[in-house]
Amino acid sequence: MVESFIDDFTKVSLEENESEGWSRVCSRKMRRKCKNVRPIRHSVVHRQNGYSLHDNISNLMEDDNLETLMQRFVGMRSNFLLSKSNKSFFDCLLHSINQAFSIISDEQIEPGMVDVLCLGLGSPAADRASLHQLVVLDLLLQFDSRLDRSRTYLYDPVFNSIVRELIQKLGMNIIPVNKQGCYKLSPDRFHFIILPHCAPSLLNNLLCTNWSPSILSRLVLFSNGWREIRQELIASGETNSQIADKLAYITALETVVVQLPNKQYSSLGFLNNKLKEYKNFECMRVQCFPLNAINCLPKTIWNIPPYAEDKQINVPCSTSLVHDDRFSLDLISSDIIPNFIDTLDKNDNTNQKNVCK
């Protein structure tokens, strides 16, 4: 059904402007307005000159209709598959994911046994980088049979109704509640977690909520490299002790994380100044935690959270987790947006499935 829906738009020709990003079908007045409004991307990596969420939250661009957004998606997807350099990047990404799953599982993982969680994507309707990342996610679901499209869950508070509808048309699910990364994962499944340039506190919160060797050893991450995160925070003035305090769960696993590939994607020769899309994955790595390495950690490490592995306690996001602006730049708290920026209403058909079930 997903493929047939996409096929309806394959004949659409999209013109893209490298300098301005989108070609919009609209009046001259609206075109001038859109040109003067700089799209805002939320939930991205810690940036030295990042926007202040509270001051700019009203600057999000107006909704497009689903047909226009689907045309953009299909056009970008088609162009991606036709590009040799894109294919090289994608093959490398698939290879790294294969390596990671081979590291965490001695047995071959059967098709459909991997749940996918994507947090902090941003708005594909307002940001070209977010749309490009959604295209890559869609292609991963197509070419890696272990990843279950029907058990793929996405959340970002800036998803508007059009974006949510697009994601559902692609066969994926929308998480309805902003838990700032505190989503409990099933211990009986494998998990592929995508955090595209997200604030490190989001990953820290996710680790805290799933602080168990049996769950962590079944995770494969595609996120900012941990060593790069530390270097960036230190460069911005944070001390090692501050990082260890604010990002306790990331720090605790820093010695056992395996990063793939050995070089950043940005240094593999695929990045080109003329191909800005590649920068959408700059400094991102595929990462995992081998169980044999986890078992060598001091037992006291598992006493960090307020619960033990053998207790069935669902730990919500609390004040003990990271909310500090220095480590959570662009992370939209549930106090600001509990659901979505345009607010869910009773008529919204958003899929209400629990990511943990």
C-alpha positions in Angstrom: 0.0 0.0 0.0 2.9 2.3 0.8 4.6 1.7 -2.5 1.3 2.2 -4.5 0.8 5.5 -2.7 4.3 6.7 -3.6 3.9 5.5 -7.2 1.1 8.0 -7.7 3.7 10.8 -7.5 6.6 9.2 -9.4 5.9 11.2 -12.5 6.0 14.5 -10.8 9.0 16.6 -11.8 10.5 18.7 -9.0 12.8 21.6 -9.6 15.2 22.2 -6.7 17.2 25.3 -6.1 20.5 24.6 -4.5 20.8 28.0 -2.9 17.2 28.4 -1.6 16.3 24.7 -1.0 12.7 24.5 -2.2 10.8 25.6 -5.2 7.3 26.4 -3.9 4.1 26.6 -6.0 2.6 29.7 -4.5 1.8 33.4 -5.1 4.6 36.0 -5.4 3.6 37.4 -2.1 3.9 34.1 -0.4 7.1 33.3 -2.2 8.7 36.5 -0.9 7.4 35.7 2.6 8.9 32.2 2.6 12.2 33.5 1.2 12.4 35.9 4.1 11.5 33.4 6.8 14.4 31.1 7.7 13.1 27.6 8.6 13.9 26.5 12.1 15.0 23.0 13.0 14.5 21.8 16.5 16.0 18.9 18.5 19.3 19.1 16.7 22.9 18.8 17.9 24.4 21.2 20.4 25.2 24.3 18.3 27.4 27.3 19.4 25.0 29.8 17.7 21.8 27.8 17.9 18.4 29.4 18.0 16.6 30.0 21.2 13.5 27.8 21.1 11.3 30.0 23.2 11.9 33.0 21.0 11.6 31.3 17.6 8.9 28.7 18.1 6.4 30.9 16.3 8.6 31.2 13.2 7.8 27.7 11.9 6.7 27.9 8.2 3.1 27.4 7.3 1.8 23.9 6.6 1.8 22.5 3.1 -0.8 20.0 2.0 0.0 16.3 2.0 0.3 16.1 -1.8 2.9 18.8 -2.0 5.0 17.2 0.9 4.7 13.8 -0.7 5.9 15.1 -4.0 9.0 16.6 -2.3 9.6 13.3 -0.5 9.3 11.2 -3.6 11.4 13.6 -5.7 14.2 13.6 -3.1 14.0 9.8 -2.7 14.2 9.3 -6.5 17.2 11.6 -6.8 18.9 9.8 -3.9 18.7 6.5 -5.6 20.1 7.8 -8.9 23.2 9.4 -7.3 26.4 7.3 -7.2 27.7 9.2 -4.2 24.5 8.8 -2.4 24.6 5.1 -3.1 28.1 4.9 -1.7 27.0 6.6 1.5 24.0 4.4 1.8 25.9 1.2 1.2 28.4 2.2 3.9 25.6 2.9 6.3 24.0 -0.5 5.6 27.4 -2.2 6.1 27.9 -0.5 9.4 24.4 -1.5 10.6 25.1 -5.1 9.5 28.4 -5.0 11.5 26.7 -3.7 14.6 24.0 -6.3 14.6 26.6 -9.0 14.0 28.5 -7.7 17.1 25.5 -7.7 19.4 24.0 -11.0 18.2 25.7 -14.3 17.5 22.7 -15.6 15.7 21.2 -14.1 12.5 18.4 -11.7 13.3 15.2 -12.8 11.6 13.3 -10.3 9.4 11.0 -8.0 11.3 12.7 -8.6 14.6 14.1 -5.0 15.0 12.0 -2.1 16.3 12.9 1.3 15.0 12.8 4.5 17.1 13.5 7.9 15.6 13.6 10.9 17.8 14.3 14.6 17.0 13.9 14.4 13.2 12.7 17.9 12.9 10.0 18.9 10.5 10.3 17.5 7.0 7.7 20.1 5.9 10.0 23.0 7.0 13.5 21.7 6.8 15.2 20.0 3.8 17.7 18.2 6.1 14.8 16.6 8.0 13.2 15.4 4.8 16.5 14.0 3.6 16.9 12.1 6.9 13.3 10.7 6.5 14.2 9.5 3.0 17.2 7.6 4.4 15.1 6.1 7.1 12.5 5.0 4.5 15.2 3.4 2.4 16.7 1.6 5.4 13.3 0.1 6.0 13.1 -1.0 2.4 16.6 -2.5 2.1 17.1 -4.0 5.6 14.5 -6.7 6.1 15.3 -6.9 9.9 13.8 -3.5 10.4 10.0 -3.7 10.8 8.2 -0.8 9.2 5.0 -1.5 11.1 7.1 -1.2 14.4 8.9 2.0 13.4 8.0 4.9 15.7 8.9 8.6 15.3 8.5 11.6 17.5 9.3 15.3 17.4 7.1 17.9 18.9 7.5 20.0 15.8 5.6 17.4 13.7 2.5 19.1 12.4 -0.6 17.3 11.2 0.7 17.2 7.6 4.0 15.6 8.6 2.2 13.1 10.9 0.0 12.1 8.0 2.9 11.7 5.7 4.7 9.4 8.1 1.6 7.3 8.6 1.1 7.1 4.8 4.7 5.6 4.7 3.6 2.9 7.1 5.3 4.2 10.2 3.9 5.2 13.6 3.7 8.5 15.5 4.4 8.5 19.2 1.7 10.8 20.7 3.5 12.0 23.8 6.6 14.0 24.5 8.6 12.1 27.0 12.0 13.8 26.2 13.5 10.5 25.2 12.2 8.5 28.2 10.6 5.7 26.2 10.8 2.2 27.6 12.0 -0.4 25.1 10.9 -4.0 24.9 13.6 -6.4 26.3 12.4 -9.1 23.9 13.2 -7.2 20.7 16.2 -5.7 19.0 16.2 -1.9 18.5 17.6 0.5 15.9 17.6 4.0 17.4 18.0 7.1 15.1 18.8 10.4 16.8 19.8 12.7 14.0 22.0 15.4 15.5 20.0 15.4 18.7 20.9 17.1 22.0 23.0 14.6 24.0 20.5 14.8 26.9 17.9 13.0 24.7 20.2 10.0 24.4 21.1 10.2 28.1 17.4 10.1 29.0 16.8 7.1 26.7 19.7 5.2 28.3 18.5 6.0 31.8 15.0 4.7 31.1 16.4 1.5 29.7 19.3 1.1 32.1 19.7 -2.7 31.9 22.4 -4.9 30.3 19.7 -7.0 28.7 18.3 -4.1 26.8 21.4 -2.0 26.1 23.1 -5.0 24.5 20.2 -5.2 22.0 20.5 -1.6 20.8 22.1 -0.2 17.6 22.3 3.6 17.6 22.7 5.9 14.6 23.5 9.2 16.3 26.3 11.7 17.0 29.5 9.9 17.8 30.1 9.9 21.6 33.6 11.1 21.4 32.6 13.9 19.1 29.9 14.9 21.6 32.5 15.1 24.4 34.9 17.1 22.3 32.2 19.6 21.3 31.0 20.1 24.9 34.6 20.6 26.1 35.2 23.1 23.3 32.1 25.0 24.4 33.5 25.3 27.9 32.2 22.3 29.8 34.5 20.4 32.1 34.9 16.6 32.3 33.3 16.6 35.7 30.3 18.6 34.5 29.9 16.2 31.5 30.1 13.2 33.8 27.5 14.7 36.1 25.0 15.8 33.5 25.4 12.9 31.1 26.0 10.1 33.6 24.6 7.3 31.5 26.5 8.2 28.4 29.7 8.5 30.4 29.2 5.2 32.1 29.1 3.4 28.8 31.8 5.4 27.0 34.4 2.7 27.5 32.4 -0.1 25.9 30.7 1.6 23.0 31.7 0.4 19.6 31.6 3.1 16.9 31.2 2.2 13.2 32.8 2.9 10.8 36.2 3.7 12.1 36.0 7.1 10.3 33.2 9.6 10.4 30.9 9.7 7.4 32.1 13.2 6.8 35.7 12.0 6.2 34.9 9.0 4.0 35.2 11.0 0.8 31.4 11.1 0.2 30.9 14.7 1.4 31.1 17.4 -1.2 30.5 21.1 -0.8 28.1 20.9 -3.8 26.1 18.2 -2.1 24.9 19.8 1.1 22.7 16.8 2.0 25.7 14.9 3.2 26.2 17.4 5.9 22.9 16.2 7.3 24.7 13.1 8.6 28.0 14.7 9.5 29.6 13.3 12.7 26.9 10.6 13.0 28.0 7.1 13.7 26.5 3.6 14.0 27.1 2.5 17.6 26.4 -0.5 19.8 27.3 -2.0 23.2 28.6 -5.6 23.0 27.2 -7.7 25.9 30.6 -9.2 26.8 32.0 -5.7 27.2 29.0 -4.6 29.2 29.5 -7.6 31.6 33.0 -6.4 32.3 31.8 -3.1 33.7 31.7 -2.6 37.5 28.4 -3.8 39.0 28.0 -0.5 40.8 27.3 1.1 37.4 23.8 -0.4 37.4 23.0 1.4 40.7 23.0 4.8 38.9 19.2 4.9 38.2 16.6 4.7 40.9 15.6 1.1 40.1 17.2 -2.3 39.6 17.0 -4.5 36.5 14.9 -7.1 38.1 12.2 -4.7 39.2 9.4 -3.9 36.7 9.3 -0.2 37.3 8.4 2.2 34.5 10.6 5.2 35.3 9.2 8.5 33.9 11.3 11.5 33.0 12.1 13.3 36.3 14.1 16.1 37.7 17.0 13.6 38.1 17.4 13.5 34.3 19.1 16.1 32.2 17.2 19.3 31.5 20.2 21.7 31.7 20.3 24.1 28.7 24.0 23.6 28.2 23.4 19.9 27.4 19.8 20.1 26.1 20.1 22.9 23.5 17.1 22.7 21.1 15.5 19.9 23.2 11.8 20.9 23.6 10.5 19.9 27.0 7.1 18.4 27.7 6.3 21.5 29.7 6.5 23.6 26.5 5.0 21.1 24.1 3.4 18.0 25.7 2.3 16.5 22.4 2.9 18.5 19.1 3.3 22.1 18.2 -0.1 22.3 16.5 -1.8 20.3 19.4 -3.5 17.0 18.8 -7.3 17.2 18.9 -10.0 14.6 19.2 -10.4 14.2 15.5 -6.6 13.5 14.9 -6.2 9.9 13.7 -2.6 9.7 15.0 -1.6 6.1 15.7 -1.6 5.7 19.5 0.5 2.6 19.7 2.9 2.4 22.6 6.5 2.3 21.5 7.3 -0.2 24.3 4.8 -2.9 23.3 
